[in-house]
Every structure is written in C-alpha cells, then in structure tokens.
C-alpha cells in the first residue's frame, strides 16, 4: 500500500491538531473516573434518596461492581465515540474535496483507507488504555487493588469491540459518501448486532460476546471461564473488522472523486 506510513503520520497529526485525540482521551478518562465512584457510592445515594421506599435490598458494593461500570460505560459512550470518529473519515474528505487532492499524490486508495482505520484505532486504543488505567487506580483506592493483568485484558477486549463499530461505520462512510448516513448506519449496526446477540449462538461470534469474558477476567472470576467462547468472540470481532475494511476499500475504489 503505497504511502501508508506518510498518510498515517498525517492522520495522527490531524487527530492532535483538530483536538480529536485529546477530546476523546478526556472523555474516556472521565469515564474511568466516574465508573468506580458510581459503583462505590450509588447504592448509598439510592438508600439515602429512597429511604423506606427501597424495598429491594442493595448488597454492599465490591470491586467487581467497578469493573461492571467501566465495562458498561466504555461499551456505551465509547461506542458512540467510535462511531463519531469514523462517520466523517471518508465522507468528510469527499465533501471537502481533499480526498482527490491527497490521492493525486503517489499514494493508493487502499493506503488512504488503511491509514484512516489505523489512526482511529490508535486514538481509541490510547483513550481506552487511559480510561482503564484511571479506573484501576480509583478502584484500588475505593475498594482494593486488583490484578493488573486482568484489567489489561479488559482494555484490549474493549478496544477490539470499539474497533468493530468503528470499522462498520467507516464502511458506511466510504459506501454512502455521507457523514449523516454513515452515523445512522453505524448506530443501526450497533443496535442490530446487540439485538442479534440475544441469541447465545450468535453472541459467541459477535463483538458483543467479548463483554462477559472481559468482565470475568478483570474481576478475577476466572473459574468456569469459557475460553472457547472468548476465542470465538475474538475471531468473530477480528473478522468483522477485516471484512468491514475490505468492503470499504472496494466501495471507495469504485467511487469517482471530484
């Protein structure tokens, strides 16, 4: 892919100068801050607010609750951030006419798209790592220190899931040439896959299947962990990313630039 390194460096510089990288990292750090706090103090807030009206007893919070909060927040707000980063990656450059200018240089269309994909993946990876690191520190302060290795696995698996939603949205951006349509299709894909994951057989091979193993590993609940399910979910997620990237290259390769 001619020009990939040059284009990747360009994308990372733009991510910094346009504040995409620091803003996404800040969002994820905030998620890492509030997740352990919510796990620790939300039960007390509910008891204080509802008093005698709280008919269901709330168990004392534990460190595993912080893991669940981190997982939920990254899985929801992180996914929206991934869609937002990818929705205009191709269509925005088509609208501005910069795609034609870039491709007039000695670079290939596959390199152009691969650099977009890699740059967004790096931004999401940095942000996810920062979020999980901050959440681990706060969980250690509010509860007790947990094994670092399990949380590292959590970060990697959550990042893989975000890359899948990013890949699907990037495909929509290259296919439709519209930022709005790409955002809508990326959101629909997220909701559609989440609904399909209700079927256990499908959940094993979809990005949603990463959530439970990631939680169990980070929380130290590895007894009875279904490693086969984890492997199939990782392979399925990588297949979604690869298929999305290849389909985006085909769609972009057929697009007339002006």
Secondary structure, DSSP 8 states (H G I E B T S, - for coil): -TTHHHHHHHHHHHHHHTTHHHHHHHHHHHHHHHHHHHHHHHHHHHHHHHGGG--S------HHHHHHHHHHHIIIIIHHHHHHHHHTTTHHHHHHTHHHHHHTSS--HHHHHHHHHHHHHHHHHHHHHHHHHHHHHHHHHHT----HHHHHHHHHHHHHHHHHHHHHHHHHHHHH--HHHHHHHHHHHHHHHHHHTTSHHHHTTSGGGHHHHHHHHHTT--TT--HHHHHHHHHHHHHHHHHHHHHHHHHHHT----
